[in-house]
Amino acid sequence: MEEDPTSGDVRPLKSGKFKGALRKRVGRYRIVFSLNPSMNCVEIAAILVLTEKTYR
């Protein structure tokens, strides 16, 4: 994620408590993050293990 945080399986979240953030799929894990281009940084909100209740 240091080189290019939007590479790989990255999608925007459209509902739930992380609405508006992006999620990156890495195996069983989901990294929920947002980009701050003006500060050139990635803000990680959560690292979750995928279950049926992950994004609720």
Residue frames as a rotation matrix with the C-alpha (Angstrom) as fourth column:
MET 1
0.565 0.825 0.000 0.00
0.825 -0.565 0.000 0.00
0.000 0.000 -1.000 0.00
GLU 2
0.153 -0.587 -0.795 2.97
0.360 -0.717 0.598 2.30
-0.921 -0.377 0.102 0.38
GLU 3
-0.825 -0.527 0.201 3.65
0.335 -0.171 0.926 2.39
-0.454 0.832 0.318 -3.38
ASP 4
-0.766 0.639 -0.070 0.09
-0.402 -0.391 0.828 2.43
0.502 0.662 0.557 -4.76
PRO 5
-0.809 0.440 0.390 -2.81
-0.281 0.294 -0.914 2.00
-0.517 -0.848 -0.114 -2.28
THR 6
0.154 0.949 -0.275 -5.38
-0.772 -0.059 -0.633 1.66
-0.617 0.310 0.723 -5.07
SER 7
-0.401 -0.321 -0.858 -3.73
-0.813 0.556 0.172 -1.30
0.421 0.767 -0.484 -6.79
GLY 8
-0.997 0.046 -0.066 -5.24
0.066 0.933 -0.353 -4.75
0.045 -0.357 -0.933 -6.47
ASP 9
-0.313 0.945 -0.092 -8.81
0.700 0.295 0.650 -5.47
0.642 0.140 -0.754 -5.38
VAL 10
-0.886 0.023 -0.464 -9.90
0.311 -0.711 -0.630 -2.05
-0.345 -0.702 0.623 -4.07
ARG 11
-0.342 0.842 0.417 -13.52
0.647 -0.111 0.754 -0.92
0.682 0.528 -0.507 -4.05
PRO 12
-0.734 0.170 0.658 -15.49
-0.459 -0.838 -0.295 1.92
0.502 -0.518 0.693 -2.46
LEU 13
-0.773 0.535 -0.340 -17.86
0.630 0.589 -0.507 1.05
-0.071 -0.606 -0.792 0.37
LYS 14
-0.662 0.578 0.478 -21.38
0.042 -0.608 0.793 2.31
0.748 0.545 0.378 -0.31
SER 15
0.465 0.839 0.285 -23.16
-0.332 -0.133 0.934 1.56
0.821 -0.528 0.216 2.97
GLY 16
0.512 -0.215 -0.832 -22.59
0.723 0.630 0.283 0.62
0.463 -0.746 0.478 6.59
LYS 17
0.822 -0.153 -0.548 -20.44
0.361 -0.603 0.711 2.37
-0.440 -0.782 -0.441 9.15
PHE 18
-0.241 -0.966 -0.094 -17.52
0.405 -0.188 0.895 2.73
-0.882 0.177 0.437 6.71
LYS 19
0.606 0.569 0.556 -19.59
0.741 -0.150 -0.654 4.37
-0.288 0.809 -0.513 3.95
GLY 20
0.971 -0.225 -0.084 -17.41
-0.239 -0.879 -0.413 6.51
0.019 0.421 -0.907 1.70
ALA 21
0.172 -0.950 0.259 -14.18
-0.662 0.083 0.745 4.69
-0.730 -0.300 -0.614 2.55
LEU 22
0.232 -0.208 -0.950 -12.30
-0.831 0.465 -0.305 2.25
0.506 0.860 -0.065 0.35
ARG 23
0.601 -0.108 0.792 -11.65
-0.490 0.733 0.472 -1.41
-0.632 -0.671 0.388 1.08
LYS 24
-0.041 -0.690 -0.723 -8.77
-0.939 0.275 -0.209 -3.54
0.343 0.670 -0.658 -0.09
ARG 25
0.915 0.379 0.141 -9.08
-0.403 0.880 0.251 -7.32
-0.029 -0.286 0.958 -0.11
VAL 26
-0.170 -0.975 -0.146 -6.00
-0.877 0.217 -0.429 -9.21
0.450 0.055 -0.891 1.09
GLY 27
-0.864 -0.086 -0.496 -6.81
0.040 0.970 -0.238 -12.90
0.502 -0.226 -0.835 1.54
ARG 28
-0.143 0.824 -0.548 -9.32
0.900 0.339 0.276 -13.26
0.413 -0.454 -0.790 4.40
TYR 29
-0.328 -0.094 -0.940 -8.64
0.720 -0.669 -0.184 -9.71
-0.612 -0.737 0.287 5.55
ARG 30
0.406 0.439 0.802 -10.18
0.791 -0.608 -0.067 -6.42
0.458 0.662 -0.594 4.50
ILE 31
-0.606 -0.595 -0.528 -8.31
0.744 -0.658 -0.114 -3.15
-0.280 -0.462 0.842 4.97
VAL 32
0.537 0.804 0.256 -10.71
0.834 -0.551 -0.021 -0.21
0.124 0.225 -0.966 5.25
PHE 33
-0.382 -0.777 -0.500 -9.00
0.750 -0.577 0.324 3.07
-0.540 -0.251 0.803 4.45
SER 34
0.854 0.521 0.018 -9.36
0.436 -0.694 -0.574 6.55
-0.286 0.498 -0.819 3.02
LEU 35
-0.056 -0.870 0.490 -6.95
0.977 -0.148 -0.151 8.59
0.204 0.470 0.859 0.93
ASN 36
0.718 0.155 -0.678 -5.82
0.345 -0.926 0.153 12.09
-0.605 -0.344 -0.718 1.77
PRO 37
0.475 -0.547 0.689 -4.07
0.853 0.091 -0.514 13.30
0.219 0.832 0.510 -1.41
SER 38
0.756 -0.190 0.627 -3.34
-0.131 -0.982 -0.140 16.80
0.642 0.024 -0.767 -0.08
MET 39
0.551 -0.570 0.609 -1.22
-0.779 -0.088 0.621 15.33
-0.300 -0.817 -0.493 2.74
ASN 40
0.050 -0.503 -0.863 -0.06
-0.754 0.547 -0.363 12.41
0.655 0.669 -0.352 0.56
CYS 41
-0.824 -0.313 0.472 -1.18
-0.560 0.578 -0.594 9.82
-0.087 -0.753 -0.652 3.12
VAL 42
-0.255 0.709 -0.658 -3.46
-0.089 0.660 0.746 6.82
0.963 0.248 -0.105 3.62
GLU 43
-0.485 0.189 0.854 -5.61
-0.872 -0.188 -0.453 6.71
0.075 -0.964 0.256 6.76
ILE 44
-0.661 0.219 -0.718 -6.42
0.046 0.967 0.252 3.15
0.749 0.133 -0.649 7.82
ALA 45
-0.079 0.753 0.654 -9.76
-0.874 -0.368 0.318 2.90
0.480 -0.546 0.687 9.65
ALA 46
0.432 0.270 0.861 -9.80
-0.703 0.699 0.133 -0.85
-0.566 -0.662 0.492 10.29
ILE 47
-0.593 -0.463 -0.659 -8.30
-0.718 0.674 0.173 -4.22
0.364 0.576 -0.732 9.42
LEU 48
0.136 0.827 0.545 -11.07
-0.913 0.318 -0.254 -6.80
-0.384 -0.463 0.799 9.51
VAL 49
-0.905 -0.238 0.352 -11.29
-0.124 0.941 0.316 -10.59
-0.406 0.242 -0.881 9.19
LEU 50
-0.608 0.691 -0.391 -13.98
-0.665 -0.175 0.726 -11.39
0.433 0.701 0.566 6.64
THR 51
-0.836 0.536 0.117 -17.19
0.369 0.708 -0.603 -12.77
-0.406 -0.461 -0.789 8.16
GLU 52
-0.263 0.805 0.531 -20.83
0.869 -0.041 0.493 -12.26
0.419 0.591 -0.689 7.26
LYS 53
0.733 0.546 -0.407 -20.93
0.677 -0.646 0.353 -9.29
-0.070 -0.534 -0.843 9.69
THR 54
-0.203 -0.979 -0.022 -17.69
0.973 -0.204 0.107 -7.59
-0.109 0.000 0.994 8.62
TYR 55
-0.798 -0.188 0.573 -19.09
0.390 -0.885 0.254 -4.32
0.459 0.426 0.779 7.23
ARG 56
0.182 0.979 0.094 -22.14
0.465 -0.170 0.869 -3.92
0.866 -0.114 -0.487 9.52
